């Protein structure tokens, strides 16, 4: 019997070929540049007024920025980043993340709606883009629908918080919205009638995701070097400042050696050998957030 002709590449859903190489693309590295600026602005915002309230605000902004990166990284692991539509999606998220970043200094002031509105637009817009793109792939379509539904729920406290005039109220609304976003991911986005994302759709690629998390951790270390160098350039005349600068540099170097030089090399092998590789997906966004925040 004659075999059916293969479907043209342009008409196939942009889902990754399981046999295709999973190396990080140059566009993904370019995408990370936005987060260099974001971390620097969050650090500068905290340095300008060290207090528990400012620390909580900085943490909320970091968690929001981090979630745009983590979910986009997962998208580039699931979908083919060489396809034109996925490239356009990455560029669109990059623009949105940059717009969020510009609002960081006044996110709890006059630009709260820009920060929250862009965050909501990134996550809802991604779902609205992906669902038609994968309509011929029912499993991927249902997964995109589940994720979209959870972000639609969290959009309410995000926008209500942005419209709140009082900074403390905004902080609580946004913290609640982030709790919904982070919990939804951990529960695999269960939706009535559809259930949660099946285990078979939560397997990850050790090579790609471990490399992506290593790269972001290096960005966080670069921010530590930037902050230490900037502050020391303004206050370099005293012995105490020199000692603090040397301590900060030594600490950053040790963190690089512990994670990137040692643990980072072992990470892909540990994921590949694990009985359930999806466990990395369930824990990595949270554990790496703690390290980056630290």
KETOR-127695 format. One record per residue (C-alpha): residue number from 1; residue in three letters; x, y, z. Coordinates in nm, 2 decimals. Layout:
BEGIN
   nuke   gudren        u        v        w
    NUM      ALA        X        Y        Z
...
REM end
This chain:
BEGIN
   nuke   gudren        u        v        w
      1      UNK     0.00     0.00     0.00
      2      UNK     0.13     0.35    -0.08
      3      UNK     0.24     0.55     0.23
      4      UNK     0.09     0.89     0.30
      5      UNK     0.30     1.19     0.21
      6      UNK     0.45     1.36     0.51
      7      UNK     0.28     1.67     0.62
      8      UNK     0.46     1.99     0.52
      9      UNK     0.67     2.13     0.80
     10      UNK     0.48     2.46     0.80
     11      UNK     0.15     2.28     0.86
     12      UNK     0.27     2.06     1.14
     13      UNK     0.21     2.17     1.50
     14      UNK     0.52     2.34     1.63
     15      UNK     0.58     2.06     1.88
     16      UNK     0.94     1.94     1.92
     17      UNK     1.05     1.62     1.75
     18      UNK     1.16     1.38     2.03
     19      UNK     1.47     1.29     1.83
     20      UNK     1.57     1.65     1.75
     21      UNK     1.87     1.81     1.93
     22      UNK     1.78     2.01     2.24
     23      UNK     2.07     2.26     2.25
     24      UNK     1.99     2.62     2.36
     25      UNK     1.94     2.85     2.06
     26      UNK     2.09     3.20     2.02
     27      UNK     1.75     3.35     2.04
     28      UNK     1.70     3.21     2.39
     29      UNK     2.03     3.36     2.50
     30      UNK     1.92     3.69     2.35
     31      UNK     1.59     3.66     2.54
     32      UNK     1.79     3.64     2.87
     33      UNK     1.93     3.99     2.82
     34      UNK     1.61     4.14     2.95
     35      UNK     1.66     3.97     3.28
     36      UNK     2.00     4.11     3.32
     37      UNK     1.84     4.45     3.33
     38      UNK     1.55     4.33     3.55
     39      UNK     1.77     4.18     3.82
     40      UNK     1.98     4.50     3.82
     41      UNK     1.68     4.72     3.87
     42      UNK     1.54     4.50     4.15
     43      UNK     1.87     4.51     4.33
     44      UNK     1.90     4.88     4.29
     45      UNK     1.54     4.93     4.41
     46      UNK     1.62     4.73     4.73
     47      UNK     1.96     4.90     4.79
     48      UNK     1.80     5.25     4.78
     49      UNK     1.58     5.17     5.09
     50      UNK     1.66     4.85     5.28
     51      UNK     1.35     4.76     5.48
     52      UNK     1.12     4.46     5.53
     53      UNK     0.85     4.62     5.32
     54      UNK     1.09     4.70     5.04
     55      UNK     1.23     4.34     5.06
     56      UNK     0.88     4.20     5.02
     57      UNK     0.81     4.42     4.72
     58      UNK     1.14     4.32     4.56
     59      UNK     1.06     3.95     4.62
     60      UNK     0.72     3.99     4.45
     61      UNK     0.87     4.17     4.15
     62      UNK     1.14     3.90     4.13
     63      UNK     0.89     3.62     4.15
     64      UNK     0.68     3.78     3.87
     65      UNK     0.98     3.84     3.64
     66      UNK     1.11     3.49     3.72
     67      UNK     0.78     3.33     3.62
     68      UNK     0.78     3.49     3.28
     69      UNK     1.13     3.34     3.23
     70      UNK     1.05     3.00     3.37
     71      UNK     0.73     2.94     3.17
     72      UNK     0.89     3.07     2.85
     73      UNK     1.18     2.83     2.91
     74      UNK     0.94     2.54     2.95
     75      UNK     0.77     2.65     2.62
     76      UNK     1.10     2.63     2.43
     77      UNK     1.15     2.28     2.57
     78      UNK     0.81     2.16     2.46
     79      UNK     0.78     2.34     2.13
     80      UNK     1.03     2.37     1.85
     81      UNK     1.22     2.71     1.89
     82      UNK     1.33     2.69     1.53
     83      UNK     0.98     2.73     1.40
     84      UNK     0.89     3.08     1.30
     85      UNK     0.58     3.10     1.52
     86      UNK     0.77     3.00     1.83
     87      UNK     1.04     3.26     1.75
     88      UNK     0.78     3.52     1.72
     89      UNK     0.63     3.41     2.05
     90      UNK     0.97     3.44     2.22
     91      UNK     1.03     3.79     2.08
     92      UNK     0.68     3.90     2.19
     93      UNK     0.74     3.77     2.55
     94      UNK     1.08     3.94     2.54
     95      UNK     0.92     4.28     2.46
     96      UNK     0.66     4.23     2.73
     97      UNK     0.93     4.13     2.99
     98      UNK     1.13     4.44     2.89
     99      UNK     0.82     4.66     2.94
    100      UNK     0.76     4.50     3.28
    101      UNK     1.13     4.57     3.36
    102      UNK     1.10     4.94     3.28
    103      UNK     0.81     4.96     3.54
    104      UNK     1.01     4.80     3.82
    105      UNK     1.12     5.13     3.99
    106      UNK     0.76     5.24     4.02
    107      UNK     0.57     4.91     4.02
    108      UNK     0.44     4.98     4.37
    109      UNK     0.37     5.34     4.27
    110      UNK     0.24     5.50     3.95
    111      UNK     0.33     5.22     3.71
    112      UNK     0.16     4.93     3.89
    113      UNK    -0.09     4.88     3.60
    114      UNK     0.20     4.86     3.35
    115      UNK     0.38     4.60     3.55
    116      UNK     0.07     4.38     3.63
    117      UNK    -0.10     4.44     3.29
    118      UNK     0.20     4.33     3.10
    119      UNK     0.25     4.03     3.32
    120      UNK    -0.11     3.92     3.25
    121      UNK    -0.08     4.00     2.88
    122      UNK     0.23     3.78     2.85
    123      UNK     0.07     3.47     3.00
    124      UNK    -0.27     3.51     2.85
    125      UNK    -0.14     3.61     2.52
    126      UNK     0.09     3.31     2.51
    127      UNK    -0.21     3.08     2.56
    128      UNK    -0.42     3.26     2.29
    129      UNK    -0.12     3.22     2.05
    130      UNK    -0.05     2.86     2.12
    131      UNK    -0.40     2.71     2.13
    132      UNK    -0.47     2.78     1.76
    133      UNK    -0.11     2.69     1.66
    134      UNK    -0.14     2.34     1.82
    135      UNK    -0.51     2.28     1.73
    136      UNK    -0.41     1.97     1.52
    137      UNK    -0.23     1.83     1.83
    138      UNK    -0.52     1.76     2.08
    139      UNK    -0.29     1.68     2.38
    140      UNK    -0.09     2.00     2.33
    141      UNK    -0.41     2.20     2.28
    142      UNK    -0.56     2.08     2.60
    143      UNK    -0.24     2.15     2.79
    144      UNK    -0.24     2.51     2.66
    145      UNK    -0.60     2.54     2.75
    146      UNK    -0.54     2.43     3.11
    147      UNK    -0.25     2.67     3.16
    148      UNK    -0.45     2.96     3.01
    149      UNK    -0.74     2.89     3.25
    150      UNK    -0.52     2.92     3.55
    151      UNK    -0.35     3.24     3.43
    152      UNK    -0.70     3.38     3.36
    153      UNK    -0.79     3.32     3.72
    154      UNK    -0.48     3.49     3.86
    155      UNK    -0.53     3.78     3.62
    156      UNK    -0.81     3.91     3.85
    157      UNK    -0.60     3.98     4.16
    158      UNK    -0.31     4.10     3.95
    159      UNK    -0.53     4.37     3.79
    160      UNK    -0.72     4.45     4.11
    161      UNK    -0.39     4.50     4.29
    162      UNK    -0.27     4.73     4.02
    163      UNK    -0.57     4.95     4.06
    164      UNK    -0.54     4.95     4.44
    165      UNK    -0.42     5.29     4.56
    166      UNK    -0.25     5.17     4.88
    167      UNK     0.09     5.00     4.84
    168      UNK     0.02     4.74     5.11
    169      UNK    -0.30     4.63     4.95
    170      UNK    -0.12     4.60     4.62
    171      UNK     0.14     4.38     4.78
    172      UNK    -0.12     4.14     4.92
    173      UNK    -0.32     4.11     4.60
    174      UNK    -0.01     4.05     4.39
    175      UNK     0.12     3.79     4.64
    176      UNK    -0.21     3.61     4.62
    177      UNK    -0.19     3.62     4.24
    178      UNK     0.16     3.47     4.25
    179      UNK     0.04     3.20     4.49
    180      UNK    -0.22     3.10     4.23
    181      UNK     0.04     3.09     3.95
    182      UNK     0.30     2.89     4.14
    183      UNK     0.04     2.65     4.29
    184      UNK    -0.12     2.59     3.95
    185      UNK     0.22     2.48     3.81
    186      UNK     0.29     2.25     4.10
    187      UNK    -0.05     2.08     4.07
    188      UNK    -0.01     2.04     3.69
    189      UNK    -0.29     2.29     3.61
    190      UNK    -0.60     2.08     3.70
    191      UNK    -0.92     2.21     3.53
    192      UNK    -1.27     2.07     3.58
    193      UNK    -1.36     1.84     3.29
    194      UNK    -1.00     1.82     3.17
    195      UNK    -0.81     1.71     3.48
    196      UNK    -0.44     1.79     3.53
    197      UNK    -0.17     1.77     3.27
    198      UNK    -0.08     1.40     3.23
    199      UNK     0.25     1.28     3.36
    200      UNK     0.35     1.18     3.00
    201      UNK     0.33     1.55     2.90
    202      UNK     0.55     1.66     3.19
    203      UNK     0.88     1.49     3.09
    204      UNK     1.16     1.73     3.03
    205      UNK     1.48     1.73     2.84
    206      UNK     1.78     1.71     3.07
    207      UNK     2.02     1.88     2.84
    208      UNK     1.81     2.18     2.75
    209      UNK     1.65     2.27     3.08
    210      UNK     1.96     2.22     3.29
    211      UNK     2.16     2.44     3.06
    212      UNK     1.89     2.71     3.07
    213      UNK     1.88     2.71     3.45
    214      UNK     2.26     2.73     3.47
    215      UNK     2.26     3.03     3.24
    216      UNK     2.01     3.22     3.45
    217      UNK     2.20     3.14     3.76
    218      UNK     2.51     3.29     3.60
    219      UNK     2.30     3.60     3.52
    220      UNK     2.21     3.62     3.89
    221      UNK     2.58     3.60     3.99
    222      UNK     2.66     3.87     3.73
    223      UNK     2.40     4.09     3.90
    224      UNK     2.58     4.03     4.24
    225      UNK     2.91     4.13     4.07
    226      UNK     2.75     4.44     3.92
    227      UNK     2.60     4.56     4.25
    228      UNK     2.92     4.50     4.44
    229      UNK     3.13     4.68     4.18
    230      UNK     2.89     4.97     4.15
    231      UNK     2.86     5.03     4.52
    232      UNK     3.23     5.00     4.57
    233      UNK     3.30     5.25     4.30
    234      UNK     3.11     5.51     4.50
    235      UNK     3.25     5.42     4.84
    236      UNK     3.60     5.28     4.79
    237      UNK     3.81     5.49     5.02
    238      UNK     3.76     5.30     5.35
    239      UNK     3.92     4.98     5.46
    240      UNK     3.58     4.84     5.56
    241      UNK     3.44     4.90     5.21
    242      UNK     3.74     4.72     5.06
    243      UNK     3.69     4.42     5.29
    244      UNK     3.32     4.41     5.21
    245      UNK     3.40     4.42     4.84
    246      UNK     3.65     4.14     4.87
    247      UNK     3.40     3.93     5.07
    248      UNK     3.12     3.99     4.82
    249      UNK     3.35     3.88     4.53
    250      UNK     3.48     3.57     4.71
    251      UNK     3.12     3.47     4.80
    252      UNK     3.01     3.51     4.44
    253      UNK     3.31     3.30     4.32
    254      UNK     3.22     3.03     4.57
    255      UNK     2.86     3.02     4.46
    256      UNK     2.97     2.99     4.10
    257      UNK     3.20     2.70     4.18
    258      UNK     2.94     2.52     4.39
    259      UNK     2.66     2.55     4.14
    260      UNK     2.79     2.61     3.79
    261      UNK     3.12     2.44     3.81
    262      UNK     3.01     2.13     4.01
    263      UNK     2.64     2.09     4.06
    264      UNK     2.56     2.23     3.72
    265      UNK     2.78     1.97     3.55
    266      UNK     2.60     1.68     3.74
    267      UNK     2.25     1.81     3.69
    268      UNK     2.17     1.68     3.34
    269      UNK     2.31     1.33     3.43
    270      UNK     2.10     1.33     3.75
    271      UNK     1.78     1.42     3.56
    272      UNK     1.85     1.16     3.29
    273      UNK     1.90     0.88     3.54
    274      UNK     1.60     0.97     3.76
    275      UNK     1.32     0.73     3.76
    276      UNK     1.08     1.02     3.70
    277      UNK     1.25     1.30     3.51
    278      UNK     0.93     1.51     3.56
    279      UNK     1.03     1.56     3.92
    280      UNK     1.29     1.81     3.80
    281      UNK     1.02     2.01     3.63
    282      UNK     0.81     2.01     3.95
    283      UNK     1.09     2.14     4.17
    284      UNK     1.34     2.33     3.96
    285      UNK     1.15     2.66     3.92
    286      UNK     1.11     2.69     4.30
    287      UNK     1.46     2.58     4.41
    288      UNK     1.63     2.80     4.15
    289      UNK     1.41     3.09     4.26
    290      UNK     1.53     3.06     4.61
    291      UNK     1.89     3.06     4.49
    292      UNK     1.84     3.35     4.26
    293      UNK     1.66     3.55     4.53
    294      UNK     1.94     3.47     4.78
REM end
